[in-house]
C-alpha cells in the first residue's frame, strides 16, 4: 500500500497518513525519534526511496526519522494487513513443513486432488489471493495442525 500524503498535526501529536484506504492517525509516541515543542517537525513527506511505502520526517534539530506503512497499519489494526500477515505466517509454515517432510510437491498435489500449479500458488508468499482454507488443507496434508487462539487486543495507548 502506497502513502499518498502525510502531514504532521502538533495539536494531536500525530501524523495523518493518507492511503488509498483513507487517513490513518499515527501518534508521535510510536516514533523512535519523537518531536517535541522544543524540537518540532519541520518537514514530512512520503519517502521515494521506500517506493512510497513509508515516510520520512525531519525535526528542527536536523534529526530525521522514517516510518514504514506496515508500522502504521499494524498500529491502527488494519484488517487487511492482519489478514495478509496471517496468510504469510501460514505460507511460511507450509514451506518449512514441505521441506522438512521430504515429500514432493507432486505427491502433495495428488493427495489434495489438485495441480502442481495450485501448490506453487499456495507456496508463493507474495500471493495474497489464496484462502485460509486452502492453506489449512495443505498444512494438514503435511501433517501439521493449525490451532487458532482468540484474545483481547492490547490497548494502543491512544484511547482507541
N, C-alpha and C positions, 0 to 999 in steps of 0.2 A: 504494500500500500504506500502510495506516494503522499508526501506532505505538500499541500498546495500553498499554504501560507502559515506563518506563525507570528504572533505578537506577544509582547510582554505586558502584563497588567500588574502594575505595582500596588494598586489598591487591593486586589485579590491575592497578591503574592503568588502569581501563577502565570504560566504560558497558556495562551489559547492556540491550540494546534488544529488547523483546518485540513481535513482529508476529504476524500470522496464520500465518506460515510457521515460527515458532519464535523462539528467542532468539539474537541476534547480538551478539558482543562487539566493541565499538568502542573501541580504545585512545586514551588521552588524548594520546598522541604525535601523533595525527592532527588535533588541535584547533588553531585559531588562537590561542585563549586557554587555555593549559593550566593545570590545577590543580597545586598543589604542597603539600608538608606545611605550609608557611607560609601558604598561601592555598588551603584545601581547598574542595571543592564543598559548599555548604550547602543547595542546592535544585536539583532536576532534575525535569522533567515534560514530557509531550507538550505542544506549543505549539498552543493552539486557533486562534491567528491564522494558522497554517500549515495549518489544517484537519486536524491530526493527522498531517501528512506530515513532521513534524520535531519536535525537542525543544529546549528552552532550559534552560540550566544557569546557576546563579549561584554565584560564588565568595564567600568570606568578605569579601573586599575590596569587594564590591558589583559587580564586573565581571561582565557577562553574555556568554554565547556561545550561538549557535544552530547546530544541525546538521540538515541535511535528510536524509530517509531515503535519497535517491539516493546521498549520500556514503557512508552506511553500507553499502548494497547493493553499491556499486562496490568498496569496501574488502574486503568478505567474498567478493567474486566470485560473487554470486548468479547462477545460471544463467538464471533467468527474466528478471532485469534485463538481463543481457548479450544475450539473445535480443531483447528489446524495443528495446535500443539499436541493434542491427544492423538490425532492421526499420525503425526510424526513419531511419537513415542511408540505407538503400536507397530508402525512400519519398521522402526529401528529394532524392536524386539523380534519381529518376523525375520528380518535379515540375519540377525545373530543366531536365532534359533535354527534357521535353514543351514547356515554354515556349520553350526555345532552338531546338527543331526547327521550330516554326511549323506543326506538324501539328495537326489537330483530334482531339479525343477520339473522335469518331465514326469517323474513319479508322483510328485505332489499334485501336479495338474491332473494327472489321471485319477488320483484319489478324490479330488474335488469335482471331477467331471467338467473341467474347464480347459482352456487352451494355455499354451506357453505364453502367448502374448498377454493374456489376462494376468498370469502370475507375474510377468515382468511389470505390468502396470501397478499391481498391488505392492511390489517391492520397490517401486520408484518413490523416493522420499519427496520429490517435487510434485507428485500427482496428488492434488487435493480434492479430486472429483470422486475418489473411491469412497465406499461406505464402510462404516464401522463393522457392519455385519460381515462383509467380505473379509475384512482383516481378522475378525474373531474366528471365522471358519478356517482361514489359513493357519492361524496360530493353533487351533485345535488339531488340525491335520499334522502339525509339527509337535504334537504332544505338549502344548503349552496351555495353561488355564489362565483366563483373564478374570480378575476379581475387580469389582467396582466398589469404591468406598465413597460415601457421601458425608459431608460435614459442613459446618457453617463456615462461611468465608471470614477471613481475618479482617478486622477493621482496617481501613486505609489511613485513618488519622485525619481525614479531611471532612468528617461529618457526613459522608455519603453512606 
